[in-house]
Amino acid sequence: MTAETEVRESPRSKRTRILSVAIDQFGTVGYERTKLASIADEVGIGQTALYHYFESKAHCLFTIMRLELADSVERFAVATAGISDPAEALRTAVAAALEATPTDASRRRILQNHMDLLATERQSVKEEEERLRSRELVSEIEQSWTDMIARGIKSGDFVDSNPHLLGRLVLSLIVSVWRWYRPGGTITVEEITALVTDAASRIVRR
C-alpha cells in the first residue's frame, strides 16, 4: 500500500474490494460501459451500500487514478534512492515504472485513457478533491523525472538541453506502453522494459 492508500479500513469495509472490481471492469469492458450496479453485484453489496464508499462512478474512477499516481511517485522514490549515477538512476526508474502485474497494467491503462478528465473542474466535492490531488501528483512525478535528468545534465552524463522537456519525453515514452500493452501478449514486460530503457537512454544521451 502507498501513503495515499486508505488506511485503518475496518474488517467490514468493502472499499478495497470495490476498487479491485472497478479496475477489473473498467479495464475489461471500459469505464463508459461499466455500471455501478454490476460492480455492486460482483462485490456482493447493494448499489445503495456502494454509495456509502463512492458517490458516483466518476468518484471511483478518480480514486483509482489518484492511487495509481501516488504509487508511481513511491515507485520512483524507492527505485532511485541512494543512486548517484544518473544513467543508472534512469535505467532503474524506467524498470520500476514498467514493472507490473496484470492488475497494475489495467490500472495504469485506465489512468492513461482518462488523463483528459483531470483538466476539467468537477461539480462534486469528492470528485474535485480526487482530481486536484491527482493533478498535484502528476506535477510531482514530472518534477522528479526533471530533477533526475537535470542532475545528469549537470554532471555531463546527459545532453545539455531542457531537462523538463527531456523528462516529459521520457515519461511519454513510458506511459504510452499502457495504452497498448496487454498481459499475456506476444511481447513481455521484460522485453518492453529493455526497449524503452534503450530508447529513454538515447533521448538523454550526449
N, C-alpha and C positions, 0 to 999 in steps of 0.2 A: 504494500500500500504506500502511496505517496503522501506527502504532507497535506495534499489537497483532498485526499480521500476522507469521506465522512468516518469519524472515529466514534468509539463508545456506542456503537449501534447495538440496541437491545437484541436479545436472542430471538424475539418475536418479530423484529423488523424485517420487512421484505425489500428494503431499498436496494441492497446489493443484487438480489435476485432479479428485481425489476430491471435494473440496468443491464444485467447479463442477458436477459431475454430480449430487451430492446436492441442491444448491439447485434444479437443474432438475427433478429427480424429486420432491422434497418439494413443490415448488411446483405441479407438474403433476398428479400422482396423489395427493398427500398423504403426510404423514410416516408415518401408520399403515400405509398400503398399500404403501409402498416397502420393498423387500427389499434387504439389503446385497448379496446375490448379484447383483441387477440393476445396482447401482452398480458392483460389481467388473467385471461383464461389459462395461459401457459404457466403463469406464476401460481395460480390456484387461489386467486382472490377476486372479489367483485370489482367492477370498474369504479364504484364509489370509493372503495377502500384504496384503490390505486391513487385516487386524487389526494389522499392523505399525504402521499410522498411526492407526487408531481402534479402540478395543477393543469398541465397540458402536455401534449406530445412534444411541443417545441421546448418546453422546460426540461423534459427528459433529454432531448437532443443536445441542448446547450450544456447540460450537466456532463454528458458523455464527452463532448468536445473539450470542456474545461479540464476534466480529469485526464484526458489524453495529453493535452498541452502541458499540464503540470508534471505528468510522467516524463515527458520529453525533457523538461527542464532538469529533472532529477537525474535522468539517464546521462545527460551531458555532463553534469557536475561530477557524478560518480566516476564516469569513464575518464575524464581528463584530470582529475585531482592528482596533484603531485607530478604531473608530466611536464617537464620543462622544454623538451624538444618540440617545436611547433609542428613539424611534419608528422611526428609520432602522435601528437595530440589530435591532429586532423584525422589520421587513419583510425585511431581509437574512437573518436567521436562519430565518424561515419558508421563504423561497425556497430556501435551502441544504438545509433539511430535506426539501423536496419534489422537488428535482431528482433525477431517477432514470433510469437505463437500464432496460430490461426485466428484466435480472438483478438490479439493485438493488431494483426493485419486488418481485420474487419473494422476495428475501432478507428484505426488511422485512415482507412478508406472513407469512413463516414465523416471524419473530420475534414478531410480534403475536399470531399464532394459538397460540403456545406459551408466552407470558409466565407463565402459571399454573405452569409447571414450575419456575420459579425460586423458588417458595415452599417447596418440599419438599426436604429433605436427601437426597442420593444416597448409596447404599452404595459405589459405585465411586469410588475416589480421584480418577481423572482427570475423571470427570463432575462430581464435587463441586468440584474446582478451577475448572472452567469455569463452573459455576453460581455460585459465590461471587464470581468475578471479574465475571461478568455483573451480579450484584446491586450490586457496587461501582460499576460503570459506569452503571447506572440511577440510582443516587443522585447520581453526578457530573453526569449530564445534567440531572436535576431541579434540582440546586443552581445550575447555570449559568444556566438559564432564570429561576430565582427571583432570582438576583443581578441579572440584566439588568433584570427588572421592578422590583426594589427600587430600582435607580438611577433608573428612570423615575418612580417614586413620589416619591423624594427630590427630584428636580428639578422636580416638579409637572406633568410631562407625562402621567403615568398616574394613574388613580383611586386615592385613598388607601384601600387595602384590604390584605388579607393577601397578600403577594407570593408566598408558597409556594402558596396556593390558586389564585391567578391563573395562576401558572406551570403548575400541573397542568392547569388548564382549557385553556390554550392547547396544551399538549403532547397532551392527549387529543384535541383537535380535529385536530391534525396526524396523529397515529398512526392515528386511525380511518380515514384515507384508504386505508391499505394493506390494510384488510380487504375493501374493495370495488373499488378501482381495478384495472383490467386494461389493460396496454398495448394499443394498437390499438382501444380502445373509442371510444364516441361523444364522450367528453369528454377533452380533452388535459391533460397535466400543467400546461401554462401556464394553462389556464382554471381548473383546480383551485387552483393557486397563487394566482391573483388572488382567488378566492372565499375561500380560507382566510385569506389575508393581511387581507382586509377584515373577516372575522369575528373574527380574533385582535385586530385593532386596536379593534374595538368592545368586546371583553371588557375591555381595559385602559384604554380611553379615559375621560377625566374627564367 
